[in-house]
Amino acid sequence: MEEVMSMEEFKYDDHDTFENNFARWHYANTVEREMYRDRILSKEEAYNRFVKYWGYKYTNPVRARRPSSILVN
């Protein structure tokens, strides 16, 4: 019987920054994709997806669309 691993659902931490929440989500998303041998999202693709899910939590919606500080690295 094959063991099935499950990931916890991401919970946005309202007491942390948008950037730190993205970093946590991006790491977890990458690990999950590696586990299932899915294509790893580029940092920009991942960020765009994160903004789609959680952008409303960001206090500056213009910056939430493309903060260069997150996409550097």
C-alpha positions in Angstrom: 0.0 0.0 0.0 1.4 3.4 -1.0 1.6 6.0 1.8 -0.2 9.2 1.0 1.3 12.4 2.5 -1.0 15.3 3.1 0.0 18.9 3.6 -1.6 21.2 6.1 -3.8 24.0 4.6 -2.0 27.3 4.6 -3.3 29.7 7.2 -2.5 33.4 6.7 -1.0 34.9 9.8 -2.6 38.4 10.3 0.0 39.2 12.9 2.9 38.8 10.4 3.8 40.7 7.3 2.4 40.0 3.8 6.0 39.3 2.8 6.6 36.8 5.5 3.3 35.1 4.8 4.3 34.8 1.1 7.7 33.3 2.1 6.0 30.7 4.3 3.4 29.9 1.6 6.0 29.8 -1.2 8.2 27.4 0.8 5.2 25.1 1.6 4.0 25.2 -2.0 7.4 24.3 -3.3 7.8 21.4 -0.9 4.3 20.1 -1.9 5.0 20.4 -5.6 8.3 18.5 -5.1 6.5 15.7 -3.2 4.0 15.3 -6.0 6.6 15.9 -8.8 4.7 18.9 -10.1 6.4 21.8 -11.8 7.9 24.2 -9.3 6.5 27.7 -9.8 9.0 30.5 -10.4 9.1 33.1 -7.6 7.1 35.5 -9.8 4.5 32.9 -10.7 4.2 32.0 -7.1 3.9 35.6 -6.0 1.2 36.3 -8.6 -0.8 33.3 -7.3 -0.3 34.3 -3.7 -1.6 37.8 -4.5 -4.6 36.2 -6.2 -5.4 34.3 -3.0 -4.3 36.7 -0.3 -3.8 40.1 -1.9 -6.8 41.5 -0.1 -4.9 41.2 3.1 -2.2 43.6 2.0 -2.6 47.1 3.2 -1.2 48.7 0.0 -2.9 47.0 -3.0 -0.7 48.7 -5.6 2.5 47.3 -4.0 0.8 43.9 -3.5 0.7 43.5 -7.2 4.5 43.7 -7.7 6.8 44.4 -4.8 10.3 44.1 -6.2 11.6 43.5 -2.7 9.9 40.0 -2.6 10.9 39.0 -6.1 14.6 39.7 -5.7 16.7 36.5 -5.0 
